[in-house]
Structures are given as C-alpha cells and as structure tokens.
Amino acid sequence: MNTIEINNLYKRYGSTTALNGINLSIAGGQIYGILGPNGSGKTTLLKIMAGILPASLGEIIINEMPVSENLDNIKAITGYIPETPALYESLTPVEYFNFIASIFKIDANALKERITAFSTALEIEKYLNEFIGSLSFGTKQKVAIIGALLHDPKIIVMDEGMNGLDPKSSRIIKELLKDMTKQGKTVIFSTHIMEIAQNVCDTISILYNGNIAGTGNLEQLKSEAGSSNGDLEGVFLKLTGDEDLDNLIDSLRESIK
C-alpha cells in the first residue's frame, strides 16, 4: 500500500500563509478527498505532494521517501492532473502521449494498448491527430488525464481533475479510480463540489484558510461537527463556521428587489 504522511507543512507566499501547519496521514488503497472552497490551499497542497512546488516548512513523505529529497522518484510514481490542462498545444494528443512515454520509458506495445483503451473509453479517437490547441476544454482535460495515467502511477493526484468532463466520461473516470484503489493505489482528489466528494471519496479532509477543519468519512465528520444528521454540505458549513447564512441571503434578497 502507498502511504502519505504530511508533517507540519507550511507554505508562504510573501506575507500570505497558504498552508498553516498541515498534519495528515493518508493510508493507501483509497480515494482521499481534499475538500475546500476556492483559495483554501488545495492546489498548493497537491502541488507540493506531487513535487511541483516546494514547501516553506515541514515535509511530505510518500512511501517513506521525503518528497523534497526524492523529486525524481516521486514524479516517477505519481500522476498529476491539474485543474486547468497544461499541455503542449502545438502537439497532437498522439505526439503528446509519445512524449510522455519517452520520459517514463513505457513499452511500445503497452503504450499502444493504453492509448487505444483510454481514447475509446473517453471518446477522443477522432481527435488523436488534431492539434491540442484546437481542442475544447473538456477534450484537453481528457488528454491531460490520459497523459497522467499512461505510466500506471501508484499515486494519482487530481486537482479538480474532472472539470469540463461530460457525465459519461466523469462516470468512467470515477469507476477507474475506484478500480485503481483496489490494486493498492492511492488517489488524492481535491474538489469544492460536495456531491463529488460525498459520492467518490472514502476519506475527506476539509481544508479551510490553510488549516484542516476536519477529517474522516461522512459519519466521522458529522460527529466532529456535533451534527447527527444532514449532508456533507451542512457539515462543511458548520466546521468552517459558515453554517448561518440566513442573514446573508436575506440581505442579498433585499439588495436585488
């Protein structure tokens, strides 16, 4: 199983603290959700986890390897899917996949089989030889997902990674991620969409203003919030101190009369 330990993690941008002493222990073989509003620090946390961004203080340890000291090894076992696809737009998807394969030294037969399987499932066969720059946002996102999974990573880090996907493709990716966890792989999945977090994730950490406001499955989060009923949205609002929205909504109603 792939384990992830996050110890006293800080990230500062000048006078702004994006992550404020995060401590988490993530067991392998699960989909682990990082839930939080925009600006909560989700992207920063995931980029440090994937070895893309350095921490200001503290450390993330993946499979007993400190990320900061093992960047090449961490990137070799990690697939990172950003919120907005970052691709070489002058390449075609096939050229991009071949480029990825050259970096990770993927066997030619395995590469061909994986490209065929992914492109068929996500219905992008007809775009494989089109310039990436000419594709829609959703199709680019599919290319980014395939590119991140081609080398069969042990750790999959998805930062709002289903943005722009149609319902069919979203369902396929969700089922694929669940299958990967059954193989002992670990999926870190950030989102601000409650329904996705509640339906997809085995464990959820709520990140708010750079701090962990709660961790557990839905029942554990309810207990932590002191709530015996309700859905994840209600628990989230309670743990982040925003559960009383009536006055704000009433004020908004008055302003648009």
Phi and psi in degrees as GROMACS dihedral restraints (atoms count N, CA, C in turn):
[ dihedral_restraints ]
;  ai    aj    ak    al  type     phi  dphi    fc
    3     4     5     6     1   -94.0    20    10
    4     5     6     7     1   120.8    20    10
    6     7     8     9     1  -110.2    20    10
    7     8     9    10     1   147.7    20    10
    9    10    11    12     1  -130.7    20    10
   10    11    12    13     1   124.9    20    10
   12    13    14    15     1  -117.0    20    10
   13    14    15    16     1   126.4    20    10
   15    16    17    18     1  -113.6    20    10
   16    17    18    19     1   117.1    20    10
   18    19    20    21     1  -118.8    20    10
   19    20    21    22     1   113.4    20    10
   21    22    23    24     1    48.2    20    10
   22    23    24    25     1    50.9    20    10
   24    25    26    27     1   -87.3    20    10
   25    26    27    28     1   124.8    20    10
   27    28    29    30     1  -121.8    20    10
   28    29    30    31     1   146.1    20    10
   30    31    32    33     1  -140.7    20    10
   31    32    33    34     1   123.4    20    10
   33    34    35    36     1  -120.5    20    10
   34    35    36    37     1   140.0    20    10
   36    37    38    39     1  -116.4    20    10
   37    38    39    40     1    96.4    20    10
   39    40    41    42     1    63.5    20    10
   40    41    42    43     1  -123.2    20    10
   42    43    44    45     1   -88.9    20    10
   43    44    45    46     1    -1.4    20    10
   45    46    47    48     1   -95.9    20    10
   46    47    48    49     1   128.3    20    10
   48    49    50    51     1   -99.3    20    10
   49    50    51    52     1   111.1    20    10
   51    52    53    54     1   -84.1    20    10
   52    53    54    55     1   -36.3    20    10
   54    55    56    57     1  -128.9    20    10
   55    56    57    58     1   130.5    20    10
   57    58    59    60     1  -120.0    20    10
   58    59    60    61     1    67.9    20    10
   60    61    62    63     1    75.8    20    10
   61    62    63    64     1    55.1    20    10
   63    64    65    66     1   -77.3    20    10
   64    65    66    67     1   133.1    20    10
   66    67    68    69     1  -129.7    20    10
   67    68    69    70     1   119.4    20    10
   69    70    71    72     1  -145.1    20    10
   70    71    72    73     1   149.3    20    10
   72    73    74    75     1  -124.6    20    10
   73    74    75    76     1   117.6    20    10
   75    76    77    78     1  -115.5    20    10
   76    77    78    79     1   112.1    20    10
   78    79    80    81     1   -76.4    20    10
   79    80    81    82     1   152.8    20    10
   81    82    83    84     1   -74.7    20    10
   82    83    84    85     1   171.7    20    10
   84    85    86    87     1    72.3    20    10
   85    86    87    88     1    31.9    20    10
   87    88    89    90     1  -149.4    20    10
   88    89    90    91     1   163.8    20    10
   90    91    92    93     1   -97.3    20    10
   91    92    93    94     1   114.3    20    10
   93    94    95    96     1  -106.5    20    10
   94    95    96    97     1   118.8    20    10
   96    97    98    99     1   -93.5    20    10
   97    98    99   100     1   135.7    20    10
   99   100   101   102     1  -109.5    20    10
  100   101   102   103     1   106.1    20    10
  102   103   104   105     1  -106.6    20    10
  103   104   105   106     1   131.9    20    10
  105   106   107   108     1  -175.7    20    10
  106   107   108   109     1   160.7    20    10
  108   109   110   111     1   -72.5    20    10
  109   110   111   112     1   170.2    20    10
  111   112   113   114     1   -57.4    20    10
  112   113   114   115     1   136.2    20    10
  114   115   116   117     1    84.8    20    10
  115   116   117   118     1     8.4    20    10
  117   118   119   120     1   -82.5    20    10
  118   119   120   121     1   -15.6    20    10
  120   121   122   123     1   111.5    20    10
  121   122   123   124     1     6.2    20    10
  123   124   125   126     1   -60.5    20    10
  124   125   126   127     1   -50.9    20    10
  126   127   128   129     1   -63.3    20    10
  127   128   129   130     1   -41.1    20    10
  129   130   131   132     1   -59.5    20    10
  130   131   132   133     1   -47.1    20    10
  132   133   134   135     1   -60.0    20    10
  133   134   135   136     1   -46.1    20    10
  135   136   137   138     1   -69.0    20    10
  136   137   138   139     1   -34.9    20    10
  138   139   140   141     1   -67.5    20    10
  139   140   141   142     1   -36.9    20    10
  141   142   143   144     1   -66.4    20    10
  142   143   144   145     1   -41.1    20    10
  144   145   146   147     1   -61.0    20    10
  145   146   147   148     1   -36.6    20    10
  147   148   149   150     1   -87.1    20    10
  148   149   150   151     1     1.0    20    10
  150   151   152   153     1    79.8    20    10
  151   152   153   154     1    17.8    20    10
  153   154   155   156     1   -90.9    20    10
  154   155   156   157     1   -30.3    20    10
  156   157   158   159     1  -129.2    20    10
  157   158   159   160     1   136.4    20    10
  159   160   161   162     1   -81.1    20    10
  160   161   162   163     1   150.0    20    10
  162   163   164   165     1   -80.5    20    10
  163   164   165   166     1   156.1    20    10
  165   166   167   168     1   -82.3    20    10
  166   167   168   169     1   -32.8    20    10
  168   169   170   171     1  -159.6    20    10
  169   170   171   172     1   151.4    20    10
  171   172   173   174     1    88.3    20    10
  172   173   174   175     1  -175.6    20    10
  174   175   176   177     1  -152.8    20    10
  175   176   177   178     1   150.2    20    10
  177   178   179   180     1  -111.2    20    10
  178   179   180   181     1   130.0    20    10
  180   181   182   183     1  -117.1    20    10
  181   182   183   184     1   120.1    20    10
  183   184   185   186     1  -115.0    20    10
  184   185   186   187     1   122.6    20    10
  186   187   188   189     1    50.0    20    10
  187   188   189   190     1    45.4    20    10
  189   190   191   192     1    67.8    20    10
  190   191   192   193     1    12.3    20    10
  192   193   194   195     1  -109.7    20    10
  193   194   195   196     1   117.7    20    10
  195   196   197   198     1   -61.0    20    10
  196   197   198   199     1   126.7    20    10
  198   199   200   201     1   -58.4    20    10
  199   200   201   202     1   -44.0    20    10
  201   202   203   204     1   -62.8    20    10
  202   203   204   205     1   -23.9    20    10
  204   205   206   207     1  -102.7    20    10
  205   206   207   208     1    -3.7    20    10
  207   208   209   210     1  -138.1    20    10
  208   209   210   211     1    46.3    20    10
  210   211   212   213     1   -58.7    20    10
  211   212   213   214     1   -44.7    20    10
  213   214   215   216     1   -63.5    20    10
  214   215   216   217     1   -44.2    20    10
  216   217   218   219     1   -65.6    20    10
  217   218   219   220     1   -39.5    20    10
  219   220   221   222     1   -65.9    20    10
  220   221   222   223     1   -44.4    20    10
  222   223   224   225     1   -66.2    20    10
  223   224   225   226     1   -28.6    20    10
  225   226   227   228     1   -69.2    20    10
  226   227   228   229     1   -27.5    20    10
  228   229   230   231     1  -107.2    20    10
  229   230   231   232     1     6.1    20    10
  231   232   233   234     1  -118.3    20    10
  232   233   234   235     1   138.6    20    10
  234   235   236   237     1  -113.2    20    10
  235   236   237   238     1   121.5    20    10
  237   238   239   240     1  -112.1    20    10
  238   239   240   241     1   126.3    20    10
  240   241   242   243     1  -120.1    20    10
  241   242   243   244     1   109.8    20    10
  243   244   245   246     1   -79.3    20    10
  244   245   246   247     1   168.5    20    10
  246   247   248   249     1   -63.6    20    10
  247   248   249   250     1   -41.2    20    10
  249   250   251   252     1  -114.9    20    10
  250   251   252   253     1   123.8    20    10
  252   253   254   255     1   -56.3    20    10
  253   254   255   256     1   131.3    20    10
  255   256   257   258     1  -113.9    20    10
  256   257   258   259     1    92.7    20    10
  258   259   260   261     1  -125.5    20    10
  259   260   261   262     1   164.3    20    10
  261   262   263   264     1   -84.2    20    10
  262   263   264   265     1   100.6    20    10
  264   265   266   267     1   -73.8    20    10
  265   266   267   268     1   -13.1    20    10
  267   268   269   270     1   -87.3    20    10
  268   269   270   271     1    -3.7    20    10
  270   271   272   273     1   -96.6    20    10
  271   272   273   274     1   161.7    20    10
  273   274   275   276     1   -88.6    20    10
  274   275   276   277     1   163.1    20    10
  276   277   278   279     1   -55.1    20    10
  277   278   279   280     1   -40.7    20    10
  279   280   281   282     1   -62.2    20    10
  280   281   282   283     1   -44.0    20    10
  282   283   284   285     1   -63.5    20    10
  283   284   285   286     1   -39.3    20    10
  285   286   287   288     1   -64.5    20    10
  286   287   288   289     1   -43.8    20    10
  288   289   290   291     1   -64.1    20    10
  289   290   291   292     1   -39.0    20    10
  291   292   293   294     1   -64.7    20    10
  292   293   294   295     1   -36.9    20    10
  294   295   296   297     1   -63.3    20    10
  295   296   297   298     1   -45.9    20    10
  297   298   299   300     1   -59.1    20    10
  298   299   300   301     1   -43.7    20    10
  300   301   302   303     1   -62.0    20    10
  301   302   303   304     1   -36.5    20    10
  303   304   305   306     1   -67.3    20    10
  304   305   306   307     1   -34.3    20    10
  306   307   308   309     1   -69.3    20    10
  307   308   309   310     1   -44.8    20    10
  309   310   311   312     1   -95.0    20    10
  310   311   312   313     1     2.5    20    10
  312   313   314   315     1    55.5    20    10
  313   314   315   316     1    51.6    20    10
  315   316   317   318     1   -80.6    20    10
  316   317   318   319     1   132.8    20    10
  318   319   320   321     1   -56.3    20    10
  319   320   321   322     1   139.4    20    10
  321   322   323   324     1   -59.9    20    10
  322   323   324   325     1   -41.9    20    10
  324   325   326   327     1   -67.6    20    10
  325   326   327   328     1   -41.9    20    10
  327   328   329   330     1   -64.3    20    10
  328   329   330   331     1   -39.8    20    10
  330   331   332   333     1   -61.6    20    10
  331   332   333   334     1   -47.8    20    10
  333   334   335   336     1   -60.8    20    10
  334   335   336   337     1   -42.8    20    10
  336   337   338   339     1   -64.8    20    10
  337   338   339   340     1   -42.2    20    10
  339   340   341   342     1   -69.9    20    10
  340   341   342   343     1   -41.7    20    10
  342   343   344   345     1   -60.4    20    10
  343   344   345   346     1   -44.8    20    10
  345   346   347   348     1   -62.5    20    10
  346   347   348   349     1   -45.7    20    10
  348   349   350   351     1   -64.6    20    10
  349   350   351   352     1   -47.8    20    10
  351   352   353   354     1   -66.3    20    10
  352   353   354   355     1   -46.8    20    10
  354   355   356   357     1   -67.4    20    10
  355   356   357   358     1   -32.1    20    10
  357   358   359   360     1   -69.9    20    10
  358   359   360   361     1   -47.4    20    10
  360   361   362   363     1   -62.0    20    10
  361   362   363   364     1   -40.1    20    10
  363   364   365   366     1   -95.4    20    10
  364   365   366   367     1     4.3    20    10
  366   367   368   369     1    57.5    20    10
  367   368   369   370     1    51.7    20    10
  369   370   371   372     1  -121.8    20    10
  370   371   372   373     1    16.9    20    10
  372   373   374   375     1   -54.1    20    10
  373   374   375   376     1   -40.8    20    10
  375   376   377   378     1   -73.2    20    10
  376   377   378   379     1    -9.5    20    10
  378   379   380   381     1  -104.0    20    10
  379   380   381   382     1     1.0    20    10
  381   382   383   384     1   -62.2    20    10
  382   383   384   385     1   -26.2    20    10
  384   385   386   387     1  -113.6    20    10
  385   386   387   388     1    17.5    20    10
  387   388   389   390     1   -94.5    20    10
  388   389   390   391     1   153.1    20    10
  390   391   392   393     1   -64.4    20    10
  391   392   393   394     1   134.9    20    10
  393   394   395   396     1   -58.3    20    10
  394   395   396   397     1   -35.4    20    10
  396   397   398   399     1   -61.6    20    10
  397   398   399   400     1   -20.2    20    10
  399   400   401   402     1   -92.3    20    10
  400   401   402   403     1    -4.1    20    10
  402   403   404   405     1   -86.0    20    10
  403   404   405   406     1   159.0    20    10
  405   406   407   408     1   -70.6    20    10
  406   407   408   409     1   164.5    20    10
  408   409   410   411     1   -58.4    20    10
  409   410   411   412     1   -45.5    20    10
  411   412   413   414     1   -62.0    20    10
  412   413   414   415     1   -39.7    20    10
  414   415   416   417     1   -69.3    20    10
  415   416   417   418     1   -38.7    20    10
  417   418   419   420     1   -60.2    20    10
  418   419   420   421     1   -39.5    20    10
  420   421   422   423     1   -64.5    20    10
  421   422   423   424     1   -38.2    20    10
  423   424   425   426     1   -63.6    20    10
  424   425   426   427     1   -40.7    20    10
  426   427   428   429     1   -63.0    20    10
  427   428   429   430     1   -41.7    20    10
  429   430   431   432     1   -63.2    20    10
  430   431   432   433     1   -41.4    20    10
  432   433   434   435     1   -63.9    20    10
  433   434   435   436     1   -47.1    20    10
  435   436   437   438     1   -60.6    20    10
  436   437   438   439     1   -44.8    20    10
  438   439   440   441     1   -59.8    20    10
  439   440   441   442     1   -36.1    20    10
  441   442   443   444     1   -75.2    20    10
  442   443   444   445     1   -22.6    20    10
  444   445   446   447     1  -103.3    20    10
  445   446   447   448     1    -7.8    20    10
  447   448   449   450     1   -58.5    20    10
  448   449   450   451     1   -36.8    20    10
  450   451   452   453     1   -89.3    20    10
  451   452   453   454     1    13.2    20    10
  453   454   455   456     1    56.2    20    10
  454   455   456   457     1    59.4    20    10
  456   457   458   459     1   -69.1    20    10
  457   458   459   460     1   155.1    20    10
  459   460   461   462     1   -84.0    20    10
  460   461   462   463     1   -27.9    20    10
  462   463   464   465     1  -120.3    20    10
  463   464   465   466     1   124.9    20    10
  465   466   467   468     1  -113.1    20    10
  466   467   468   469     1   120.2    20    10
  468   469   470   471     1  -111.9    20    10
  469   470   471   472     1   113.1    20    10
  471   472   473   474     1  -117.1    20    10
  472   473   474   475     1   114.8    20    10
  474   475   476   477     1   -99.3    20    10
  475   476   477   478     1    96.3    20    10
  477   478   479   480     1    52.4    20    10
  478   479   480   481     1    40.1    20    10
  480   481   482   483     1   -69.5    20    10
  481   482   483   484     1    -7.1    20    10
  483   484   485   486     1  -102.1    20    10
  484   485   486   487     1    11.1    20    10
  486   487   488   489     1   -56.8    20    10
  487   488   489   490     1   132.4    20    10
  489   490   491   492     1    82.7    20    10
  490   491   492   493     1    -2.6    20    10
  492   493   494   495     1   -80.8    20    10
  493   494   495   496     1   143.4    20    10
  495   496   497   498     1   -73.0    20    10
  496   497   498   499     1   160.8    20    10
  498   499   500   501     1   -55.7    20    10
  499   500   501   502     1   -38.8    20    10
  501   502   503   504     1   -65.1    20    10
  502   503   504   505     1   -47.2    20    10
  504   505   506   507     1   -65.7    20    10
  505   506   507   508     1   -38.9    20    10
  507   508   509   510     1   -60.1    20    10
  508   509   510   511     1   -43.0    20    10
  510   511   512   513     1   -64.3    20    10
  511   512   513   514     1   -41.8    20    10
  513   514   515   516     1   -61.8    20    10
  514   515   516   517     1   -44.6    20    10
  516   517   518   519     1   -65.5    20    10
  517   518   519   520     1   -41.3    20    10
  519   520   521   522     1   -59.3    20    10
  520   521   522   523     1   -45.6    20    10
  522   523   524   525     1   -66.8    20    10
  523   524   525   526     1   -37.5    20    10
  525   526   527   528     1   -63.1    20    10
  526   527   528   529     1   -42.8    20    10
  528   529   530   531     1   -62.9    20    10
  529   530   531   532     1   -40.8    20    10
  531   532   533   534     1   -62.4    20    10
  532   533   534   535     1   -40.7    20    10
  534   535   536   537     1   -63.5    20    10
  535   536   537   538     1   -37.9    20    10
  537   538   539   540     1   -63.5    20    10
  538   539   540   541     1   -38.8    20    10
  540   541   542   543     1   -66.7    20    10
  541   542   543   544     1   -30.0    20    10
  543   544   545   546     1   -66.9    20    10
  544   545   546   547     1   -21.3    20    10
  546   547   548   549     1   -88.9    20    10
  547   548   549   550     1     4.4    20    10
  549   550   551   552     1    92.5    20    10
  550   551   552   553     1     2.0    20    10
  552   553   554   555     1   -78.9    20    10
  553   554   555   556     1   160.8    20    10
  555   556   557   558     1  -118.6    20    10
  556   557   558   559     1   131.5    20    10
  558   559   560   561     1  -115.1    20    10
  559   560   561   562     1   123.1    20    10
  561   562   563   564     1  -104.4    20    10
  562   563   564   565     1   120.7    20    10
  564   565   566   567     1  -128.2    20    10
  565   566   567   568     1   109.3    20    10
  567   568   569   570     1   -97.2    20    10
  568   569   570   571     1   144.0    20    10
  570   571   572   573     1  -162.0    20    10
  571   572   573   574     1   159.7    20    10
  573   574   575   576     1  -113.7    20    10
  574   575   576   577     1     7.8    20    10
  576   577   578   579     1   -97.7    20    10
  577   578   579   580     1   113.2    20    10
  579   580   581   582     1   -60.0    20    10
  580   581   582   583     1   -42.9    20    10
  582   583   584   585     1   -60.3    20    10
  583   584   585   586     1   -42.9    20    10
  585   586   587   588     1   -64.9    20    10
  586   587   588   589     1   -45.3    20    10
  588   589   590   591     1   -60.8    20    10
  589   590   591   592     1   -44.1    20    10
  591   592   593   594     1   -68.4    20    10
  592   593   594   595     1   -36.1    20    10
  594   595   596   597     1   -89.2    20    10
  595   596   597   598     1   -20.9    20    10
  597   598   599   600     1  -107.6    20    10
  598   599   600   601     1   -37.3    20    10
  600   601   602   603     1   -88.8    20    10
  601   602   603   604     1   139.8    20    10
  603   604   605   606     1   -78.6    20    10
  604   605   606   607     1   -40.4    20    10
  606   607   608   609     1  -132.7    20    10
  607   608   609   610     1   145.8    20    10
  609   610   611   612     1  -130.8    20    10
  610   611   612   613     1   134.7    20    10
  612   613   614   615     1  -111.7    20    10
  613   614   615   616     1   129.9    20    10
  615   616   617   618     1   -93.3    20    10
  616   617   618   619     1   118.4    20    10
  618   619   620   621     1  -105.3    20    10
  619   620   621   622     1   126.3    20    10
  621   622   623   624     1  -143.2    20    10
  622   623   624   625     1   120.8    20    10
  624   625   626   627     1    52.6    20    10
  625   626   627   628     1    40.2    20    10
  627   628   629   630     1    78.8    20    10
  628   629   630   631     1     7.2    20    10
  630   631   632   633     1  -123.7    20    10
  631   632   633   634     1   151.6    20    10
  633   634   635   636     1   -83.0    20    10
  634   635   636   637     1   116.6    20    10
  636   637   638   639     1   -90.7    20    10
  637   638   639   640     1   -17.3    20    10
  639   640   641   642     1   179.0    20    10
  640   641   642   643     1   153.6    20    10
  642   643   644   645     1  -144.9    20    10
  643   644   645   646     1   140.0    20    10
  645   646   647   648     1   148.1    20    10
  646   647   648   649     1  -173.6    20    10
  648   649   650   651     1   -81.1    20    10
  649   650   651   652     1  -178.4    20    10
  651   652   653   654     1   -59.4    20    10
  652   653   654   655     1   -43.6    20    10
  654   655   656   657     1   -65.2    20    10
  655   656   657   658     1   -39.6    20    10
  657   658   659   660     1   -66.7    20    10
  658   659   660   661     1   -37.9    20    10
  660   661   662   663     1   -67.8    20    10
  661   662   663   664     1   -36.8    20    10
  663   664   665   666     1   -60.2    20    10
  664   665   666   667     1   -44.7    20    10
  666   667   668   669     1   -63.0    20    10
  667   668   669   670     1   -41.9    20    10
  669   670   671   672     1   -64.7    20    10
  670   671   672   673     1   -33.0    20    10
  672   673   674   675     1   -84.6    20    10
  673   674   675   676     1    -6.3    20    10
  675   676   677   678     1    71.8    20    10
  676   677   678   679     1    33.4    20    10
  678   679   680   681     1  -126.4    20    10
  679   680   681   682     1   127.9    20    10
  681   682   683   684     1   -92.4    20    10
  682   683   684   685     1   -10.5    20    10
  684   685   686   687     1  -142.1    20    10
  685   686   687   688     1  -176.6    20    10
  687   688   689   690     1    99.0    20    10
  688   689   690   691     1   172.0    20    10
  690   691   692   693     1  -102.0    20    10
  691   692   693   694     1  -175.3    20    10
  693   694   695   696     1   -64.5    20    10
  694   695   696   697     1   -34.3    20    10
  696   697   698   699     1   -60.0    20    10
  697   698   699   700     1   -45.7    20    10
  699   700   701   702     1   -64.1    20    10
  700   701   702   703     1   -40.6    20    10
  702   703   704   705     1   -64.3    20    10
  703   704   705   706     1   -43.7    20    10
  705   706   707   708     1   -59.2    20    10
  706   707   708   709     1   -47.3    20    10
  708   709   710   711     1   -63.9    20    10
  709   710   711   712     1   -35.8    20    10
  711   712   713   714     1   -70.8    20    10
  712   713   714   715     1   -42.9    20    10
  714   715   716   717     1   -69.1    20    10
  715   716   717   718     1   -26.1    20    10
  717   718   719   720     1   -98.3    20    10
  718   719   720   721     1     5.4    20    10
  720   721   722   723     1    75.9    20    10
  721   722   723   724     1    19.1    20    10
  723   724   725   726     1  -116.7    20    10
  724   725   726   727     1    24.6    20    10
  726   727   728   729     1   -73.7    20    10
  727   728   729   730     1   -23.4    20    10
  729   730   731   732     1   -96.1    20    10
  730   731   732   733     1    89.0    20    10
  732   733   734   735     1  -102.9    20    10
  733   734   735   736     1    -1.3    20    10
  735   736   737   738     1   -58.9    20    10
  736   737   738   739     1   -44.9    20    10
  738   739   740   741     1   -63.7    20    10
  739   740   741   742     1   -40.0    20    10
  741   742   743   744     1   -64.5    20    10
  742   743   744   745     1   -43.1    20    10
  744   745   746   747     1   -67.3    20    10
  745   746   747   748     1   -40.8    20    10
  747   748   749   750     1   -61.7    20    10
  748   749   750   751     1   -41.4    20    10
  750   751   752   753     1   -63.2    20    10
  751   752   753   754     1   -39.6    20    10
  753   754   755   756     1   -65.7    20    10
  754   755   756   757     1   -42.2    20    10
  756   757   758   759     1   -58.3    20    10
  757   758   759   760     1   -43.2    20    10
  759   760   761   762     1   -62.9    20    10
  760   761   762   763     1   -38.0    20    10
  762   763   764   765     1   -71.4    20    10
  763   764   765   766     1   -21.0    20    10
  765   766   767   768     1  -108.6    20    10
  766   767   768   769     1    10.2    20    10
